[in-house]
């Protein structure tokens, strides 16, 4: 399938989900509704599509102005995670001996990491999740009613003394610089460096941070987070280089 066709298919499936939410079609079973909701992949990388007049008209039909503004904030940094990769990450965690505990997903998106969580891990865990996009939160409330969902950006979430056994995510990438009011020493980091550095502050001793990151994450000459991460007591357990076309 060509890239243009893939984009068109993603956009159409996203719009179908928004239509379903807007119309609140109660004549469908929960299983049928979740099957459709699972087709929503967000709008990361679809900026041009959003501003296409025909698509924008449909967005206006299904969403409020506030919700459209929320969606627009995600187009440059939020990319969905392929199921194949998520299954691989969970398999790796299980091989490392992770059996459950307090889990945080700080940029949960549509909840795909929890869609594939091994049942025995799920039953032995408490899950907190954070999502900045209001539309995606509406989907998550229906799909994953058992999680503790916070509608916020990770930078605005305060954890106090709470720490986690596992922090798992495909965080946003980009050049956006974050201002963290709770951890001033992290302010000024670009978004994906900051996500890992903040996670290092709230991970338990012997906890695991599992994230999908750009290949040059540890290579930056300046403005990197290596020293902060190391000072938090976090060490590299393992790293895997992903196929170049995995996110195509």
Buried (B, 14 or more C-beta within 10 A) or exposed (E): EEEEEEBEEBBBBBBBBBBBBBEEEEEEEEEEBBEBBBBBBBBBBBEEBBEEEEBEEBBEEBBEEEBBEBBBBBBBBBBBBBEEBBEBBBEBBEEEEBEBBBBBBBBBBBBBBBBBBBEEBEEEBBBBBBBBBBBBBBBBEEBBEEBEBBBBBBBEBEEEEEBBBBBBBBBBBEEEEBEBEBBEEBBEBBBBBBBBBBBBBBBBEEBBBBBBBEEEBBEBEEEBBBEBBEEBEBEEEEEEEEEEEEBE
